[in-house]
């Protein structure tokens, strides 16, 4: 019985060691942000995942908005941001989608360049510069490779949890630690994308202060339903505004 317990400990430690080895082996420096990340997918895999997932994501938000003029406007603003930034040097394929959803105020990006904005958010924006702020932020998620990084982090903590379960039945505790790490990194992703979005706006000739107005729109839309920052994957809008102001100063906007 005692020997069996020792074997379980050894197997558990080997699984944990493998998780760390795998994470180190997948770590690389992001050429667009200069940040070191553990990455699960290569760029072509990111593109394929995004393209394959795009129809399903659109369907969940009522499909595409049926106004070619508005869709063309979104395309033009998005492409202007791409053409005037490091995004144009990346291997990613950028497609911008205006979704029909009239209720969900949201924008998001899939890995590889598939970018979406709902009509509910689009309709609240007051000018082209604000749209550029939203799309620039989402381009930042693509270049930041945040989806691939989250997949790698999830895989790492799942493997650690398996090792803990084998070795000491501590899997639930380890999994909880993993979830907290993902939550913290999620906020970091948003701040990094805000920073990149400001940079892209300035490069494309847009007014970066309009991104602050976007934050005010989002804050007003959330109203009393805003959750405390520690419970959210997104930083508090007021904190984001302060960081955006720092980015504007940094990039000379």
C-alpha positions in Angstrom: 0.0 0.0 0.0 2.8 2.4 1.0 4.8 1.5 -2.2 1.7 2.2 -4.3 1.4 5.6 -2.7 5.1 6.4 -3.6 4.5 5.3 -7.2 1.5 7.6 -7.4 3.6 10.5 -6.1 6.4 9.8 -8.7 3.9 9.5 -11.6 2.2 12.7 -10.5 5.5 14.6 -10.3 6.5 13.3 -13.8 3.2 14.6 -15.2 3.8 18.0 -13.6 7.3 18.1 -14.9 6.1 17.3 -18.4 3.6 20.2 -18.1 6.4 22.6 -17.3 8.6 21.2 -20.1 5.8 21.5 -22.6 5.1 25.1 -21.6 8.8 26.0 -21.8 9.1 24.3 -25.2 6.1 26.3 -26.6 7.3 29.7 -25.3 8.4 32.3 -27.8 8.7 36.0 -28.2 5.7 37.7 -29.9 7.2 39.7 -32.8 4.4 42.2 -32.6 4.4 42.9 -28.9 7.8 41.9 -27.8 6.3 39.8 -25.0 7.3 36.3 -24.2 4.4 33.9 -24.4 3.5 30.2 -24.3 1.7 29.6 -27.6 -0.4 26.6 -28.5 -1.0 27.2 -32.2 1.1 28.4 -35.1 -0.2 31.2 -37.2 -1.7 28.9 -39.9 -3.5 26.9 -37.2 -4.9 30.2 -35.7 -6.1 31.3 -39.1 -7.8 27.9 -39.8 -9.5 27.9 -36.3 -10.8 31.4 -36.8 -12.1 30.8 -40.3 -13.8 27.6 -39.4 -15.4 29.1 -36.2 -16.6 32.3 -37.9 -19.9 31.0 -39.3 -20.9 29.5 -36.0 -20.0 32.7 -34.1 -22.0 34.8 -36.6 -25.0 32.5 -36.2 -25.0 32.9 -32.4 -25.5 36.7 -33.0 -28.3 36.5 -35.5 -26.1 36.3 -38.6 -24.6 39.2 -40.5 -26.3 42.6 -40.6 -28.1 43.0 -43.9 -26.8 46.4 -45.0 -24.0 46.3 -47.5 -23.3 50.0 -47.0 -22.6 49.6 -43.3 -20.6 46.4 -43.8 -18.5 48.2 -46.3 -17.9 51.0 -43.9 -16.7 48.5 -41.2 -14.5 46.8 -43.8 -12.9 50.1 -44.9 -12.1 51.3 -41.3 -10.7 47.9 -40.4 -8.6 47.7 -43.5 -7.3 51.2 -43.0 -6.1 50.2 -39.5 -4.4 47.0 -40.9 -2.7 48.8 -43.8 -1.2 51.5 -41.5 0.1 49.2 -38.8 2.3 46.2 -38.2 -0.8 44.1 -38.8 -0.1 44.3 -42.5 3.2 42.5 -42.0 1.6 39.6 -40.2 0.5 36.3 -41.8 -3.1 36.8 -40.5 -6.1 37.2 -42.7 -8.3 40.0 -41.5 -12.1 39.9 -42.1 -14.4 42.3 -40.4 -18.0 41.3 -39.7 -21.0 43.5 -38.7 -23.4 41.2 -36.8 -27.1 41.6 -36.7 -27.5 41.2 -33.0 -29.4 44.3 -31.8 -29.1 43.6 -28.1 -25.6 42.4 -27.2 -23.2 45.3 -27.0 -20.0 43.5 -27.9 -17.0 43.1 -30.2 -14.6 40.2 -30.3 -11.9 38.6 -32.4 -11.2 35.0 -33.2 -7.6 33.8 -33.7 -6.1 34.5 -37.1 -8.0 37.7 -37.9 -11.8 37.1 -37.9 -13.2 40.3 -36.2 -16.8 40.9 -35.2 -18.8 43.9 -33.9 -22.5 43.7 -33.1 -25.0 46.2 -34.5 -25.9 46.9 -30.9 -22.5 48.3 -30.2 -22.0 49.8 -33.7 -25.3 51.7 -33.3 -24.0 53.4 -30.1 -20.8 54.6 -31.6 -20.8 58.3 -32.6 -18.1 58.5 -35.3 -15.6 56.7 -37.4 -12.8 57.2 -34.9 -14.7 55.4 -32.2 -15.3 52.5 -34.6 -11.6 52.5 -35.3 -11.0 52.3 -31.6 -13.1 49.2 -31.3 -11.6 47.5 -34.3 -8.1 48.5 -33.4 -8.6 46.9 -30.0 -9.7 43.6 -31.6 -6.8 43.6 -34.1 -4.7 43.9 -30.9 -6.1 40.6 -29.7 -5.2 38.9 -32.9 -1.6 40.2 -32.9 -1.3 39.6 -29.2 -2.1 36.0 -30.0 -4.3 35.9 -26.9 -6.5 33.0 -27.9 -3.5 30.8 -28.6 -2.0 31.9 -25.3 -5.1 31.1 -23.4 -5.3 27.6 -25.0 -1.7 27.0 -23.9 -2.4 28.2 -20.4 -5.6 26.0 -20.1 -3.7 22.9 -21.4 -0.9 23.6 -18.9 -3.2 23.8 -15.9 -5.2 20.8 -17.0 -2.0 18.8 -17.1 -0.9 20.1 -13.7 -4.3 19.2 -12.3 -4.0 15.6 -13.7 -0.6 15.3 -12.0 -2.0 16.5 -8.7 -4.9 14.1 -8.9 -2.5 11.2 -9.5 0.0 12.3 -6.9 -1.9 13.8 -4.0 -5.6 14.2 -4.9 -5.1 18.0 -5.0 -6.5 18.5 -8.5 -9.4 20.7 -7.5 -7.1 23.1 -5.7 -4.6 23.3 -8.6 -7.4 23.7 -11.1 -8.7 26.7 -9.1 -5.2 28.3 -9.2 -5.3 27.8 -13.0 -8.6 29.5 -13.3 -7.4 32.5 -11.3 -4.3 32.7 -13.6 -6.5 32.7 -16.7 -8.7 35.5 -15.1 -5.7 37.7 -14.4 -4.2 37.1 -17.8 -7.6 37.9 -19.4 -7.4 41.4 -17.9 -3.9 41.7 -19.1 -5.0 40.8 -22.6 -7.6 43.6 -22.6 -5.1 46.2 -21.5 -2.5 45.1 -24.0 -5.2 45.3 -26.8 -6.2 48.8 -25.6 -2.5 49.8 -25.9 -2.1 48.3 -29.3 -5.4 49.8 -30.4 -4.3 53.3 -29.5 -1.1 52.8 -31.4 -3.0 51.6 -34.5 -5.4 54.5 -34.3 -2.6 57.0 -34.3 -0.8 55.3 -37.1 -4.0 55.4 -39.2 -4.7 59.1 -38.5 -7.6 58.6 -36.0 -8.1 60.5 -32.8 -7.1 58.1 -30.0 -9.0 60.1 -27.4 -12.2 58.7 -29.0 -11.2 55.3 -27.5 -11.8 57.0 -24.1 -15.3 57.9 -25.3 -15.8 54.2 -26.3 -15.0 53.2 -22.7 -17.6 55.7 -21.5 -20.2 54.2 -23.9 -19.4 50.7 -22.6 -19.6 51.9 -19.0 -22.9 53.6 -19.5 -24.3 50.6 -21.3 -23.4 48.3 -18.4 -25.1 50.6 -15.9 -25.7 49.1 -12.5 -24.9 45.6 -14.0 -21.2 46.2 -13.8 -19.4 43.5 -11.8 -16.4 44.2 -9.6 -13.2 44.0 -11.4 -11.9 41.0 -9.5 -15.0 39.0 -10.7 -14.5 40.0 -14.4 -12.1 39.1 -17.2 -12.1 42.7 -18.2 -10.5 45.6 -16.3 -12.8 48.2 -14.8 -13.5 50.9 -17.5 -12.1 53.7 -15.3 -8.9 51.8 -15.0 -8.8 51.2 -18.7 -9.3 54.9 -19.4 -6.3 55.8 -17.3 -4.2 53.2 -19.1 -5.4 54.5 -22.5 -4.4 58.0 -21.5 -0.9 56.6 -20.7 -0.8 54.9 -24.1 -1.8 58.1 -25.9 1.0 59.9 -24.2 3.5 57.1 -24.9 2.7 57.1 -28.7 2.5 60.9 -29.0 -1.2 61.1 -29.8 
